[in-house]
Amino acid sequence: MVQLVPTLLRQELARLAEEDARIDGRGRWDSRGFNLETDCLYNAEGSAKVVLGGTVVYAGVKFELRTPWPDRPTQGSLMCGAELRPVAGRKYEPGPPSPQSIELGRVVDRGIRESGCIDMESLCIVPGEKVWGVMIDIHVMSDQGNIFDACGLAAIAALRTAVVPAERFDVGEDHVLGVKGTPIMASFTRVGGRFVYDATEQEELGGDERIHITLGDEGHLHSLQKGLKGAFTPAEFTEIFDVAQERCVELRKLVAEKEGN
Amino acid sequence: MMGGYGDVQLLNEDGSRLDGRKVDEMRPVSIEAGILPAADGSAMVTQGLNVAVAAVYGPMEAHPRKIQRQDRAVIDVRYNMAPFSTSDRIRPGFNRRSREISKVTAEALESVVLVERYPRSKIRVEIEILAAEAGTRCAGITAAAVALADAGIPMRDLIVGVASGKIEDTVVLDLDKAEDNYGQADLPVGILPNTGEIAFLQMDGDLSPDEYNLAMEYNFKAAKEIHEIMVDALQRRYQGGEA
């Protein structure tokens, strides 16, 4: 569906930005509040639901046995995909995976993969023959802005609570996956000329480019992505990077709480 | 889905089922309306271990124009199972099963929605199965009905999805996963409790005429119970608590 960007909305967002205000009354670096629930889907080996304002996403982890890649005989594999199905909003249409959903899945995938939180060697059962393939599927149910952060949080929370179903596949006893870190994504959108954290659907509609930053436990960068039309300055990045550090620490605590440790 | 029956015991010595239910007892059902803020109407139905979510968008302009009907709205249903909804992961995307279920579900909903009120428009119904343990098409129909009501779309009745079947030569209500896999028959229907009509009907397996009648009797009884839960969910949403 063609999305019209109302000029009036853009003007209003610009006016609010001059007063350092946001359309829903939040501060520039405030989130709408992340609501995280884990272990909520019966057939998934790990699962999580994230509600962020009017945004609702689920993530589920499944395992499969596969033969390793010939050049990495002792390593398992990880795949993270996102589906932006028509259920998520009026603007989404049926059909093959859209470039948007592929970008979303890949940005979340990179953050988790590159943080090294999963030891690929630990997914090996018989070198050269049998390894675990870990698949994280993200299902966006309702998009009212900032699906990236909601998906990133759901994916790592589902992964961290996953149990490897070894008994069902007849390769030993069930055990926890053992995820070593908690990479967290923080996303910023240019609204009314300046960046804000956790944009709503309206702010995204009347805004410009977005930047996604995934940080690991030590505050190191593991994934960056700039999306949509627009360009930013290094000074602007420095500003949002400092905010990202704070928000990621908070969300990492939230994930730890839900794991009960 | 059909397994060979006969080699798996599905009834206990006292005639109860493996999960302790009586033959005419359904799995616990809970329903919540208005759970997806982006949608015009939505609902989540939990039935046993099944989780079905429905979202409704519209009525909206029907496009492309060739799908428009001059005298009524078209209902566009997509039934989809999430990749993590089953024991073995499902590859994302449509398959023959989901296409067929989507088609007959759309036709069932067209029989209850007052489609003639919205000529040339489209109503989108998205059914997403998040956890599947047999009976998801019925849970999906129930969820769709509550979501349509939540969207304020006028209907002749609240259609209820229910199923009965046969295990070990015994007719039982609401098959679970094992009973579906190793049972002898499954009869999923969509019932309009107020008019007593049937707007959705499928069946597979083997049922005698008497068994069919008993299965249908169970279905109508269960539909009444689920209907009350559906009404309750809508009242909780729109009357702010107590009905």
Interface residues (C-beta under 8 A of the other chain):
Chain A: L41 Y42 N43 A44 S47 G53 G54 T55 V56 Y58 G60 V61 K62 E64 G81 E83 R85 P86 V87 A88 G89 R90 P94 P96 P97 M135 D137 H139 M141 S142 D143 Q144 R168 E201
Chain B: I35 L36 P37 A38 A39 S42 L49 V51 V53 A55 Y57 M60 R78 N80 A82 P83 F84 S85 T86 S87 D88 R89 P92 G93 R124 E126 E128 L130 A131 A132 E133
